[in-house]
Each structure stands twice: as C-alpha cells, then as structure tokens.
Amino acid sequence: MWAERVPVANVYREKNAFETLSEWECERLNIPPVPDGFRRGAHYLTEERIRRRYSEVMPKDALEYHVAEGLQQATAIKEWLPQITAELEPPAAELFLKLRRGDIMARGKLLPPGVQIIDFVEQDYSYGRSDFDDLTDTDIPPDVWTMTGIDWIANAVSARGLSYCDVSMSVAVLMRVFPTGRTPVGRAEYVGDYLLVTESDEDNAAHVPTKRTPGRPPVFGWDAFHLEVADLINSGRMPQKKEAAIQQMLSWFESTQGGKKPSRSAVSEKLTPYYRRFMLGKA
C-alpha cells in the first residue's frame, strides 16, 4: 500500500517490507535509505546475544569484528525506525484495522514457547537446516493483532503471549480490500509499479490464419514504444531528465521504424505519465 508495490504471486509473502526498496524509492517515500542489517532483525541484537551465538565458532579477532558490526547495525536500525514511523503509520493503521476486524485473514508460523522472533529471523536467513523448518502456517486470530505488536521489519506479530513469524495473506483478498489504481498505457496499463499486458482473443489466436481487412496501419509503433520505456525504467537506464529521454526515444523510432519518427510533442506527451509516476524526485 505504502510503497505502491503490487504482489504478483498468489500469496503475498515478503521476508521484509523494505527488502527491495531502492534509494530513489526511499526518497519518493520521504524516508532515509534502508540501513544494513534490517534483513537479519538487527534491532534485536545485543552484545550478549552476538557473543553467545558465535563465540564457539569464531576466532577471537573475527568475533570482535562481528560484535562491532552487529552493534553498529543495531544502532543504525534503531535510529532509522522512528524516522519512518510518521510516513508508515497512515497505511499501517488502515491495514491493522482490516486485520483486527477479520476483513483480511493472515497466516504465519506460530513460534514455540520461549522462542524469540530474532531466533526465527536469524535461522530463516541462514544456510542449512533451521530449527523451525517443521513449523507450518496457521491462521492468526484477529484479536492477536495490535499496532504495538506488529514488527514491520521482521514480518512478525506478538501479542497475548503468542508470536507469529513469516506472515502471509491472500493476494486476491488484499487486492480486493485495497484496490490499486490503474493507469492506461497504450494496450497495457500500469498497476502500481507493474506493467500489465492483457492478451486479447486475437492475440491468443494469432496462430490461426485470418483474412487481413483493409485499413490504414498505424504510422508509429506506440505499443512497442511503451514496452521500450517500461524496460528502460525497470533496468534503471531511463535518463533522469525528460528532455534527454525525448531525444533518446526519437532516435529509437528512427532506428527501429525505417528512419521515421513522430513529433517531439507526441513523444513528450506519452512520456509525461512515466515521469510523473516513476521519475519525479529521482533526478
């Protein structure tokens, strides 16, 4: 909701809500860049915990380095969390109410008594077998959800003496309760940060010979243009300045369509939604 991301699997399961945010997306969301260590739940780390976990498997000099690094990451995360609260709270409150009222049912792995969230997170990101591999997803009762009990960094919730990790929910339900705005782009449309291309019956039957009907073909391949722009943005190769992008796409038309190119104003008009949606504030 907050980062305008669209899940593409049947079940929305994300190790960390901030795992894939780039620096320019953080800037757009008005938050500082995500610091190192957030994937491993560094905000739970203490010197005692680090030494207890690694003292038997590391030489002393490596252990001291690991302790210093872990504590540095823990400090960075703890300083970062309050800075994102103001930006995260409005959508977080909306989602929390839906979960608490049972409008959205979530599932997670219920931790055994005495096990802490950091125990699960550390093993979840380690290689090899985990002590929690045999845990299965179970429904999280609505009354377990509390705003203070949700850990957005570790993807977990704790309340009433219970802790659930690896929280997931139905994408179909999520998209129904929080529908994402759609922006038409030629024959496709942007849904959040994804370009959705819907094949028509004609596309699916393309292998069946059909009689060509007379008519004037389109002068320029705008469908191909939109796909090219989407690829440039996705790969990070889109110029930050719109004027540079206009010149680049005019050259693209010339090189791909027999030396023909549309007017500068036509290209500028079609690039405008992209720059408003994806490039604003990135320059």
Order of alpha helices (4+ residues) and beta strands (2+ residues): beta-alpha-alpha-alpha-beta-alpha-beta-beta-beta-beta-alpha-beta-beta-beta-alpha-alpha-alpha-alpha
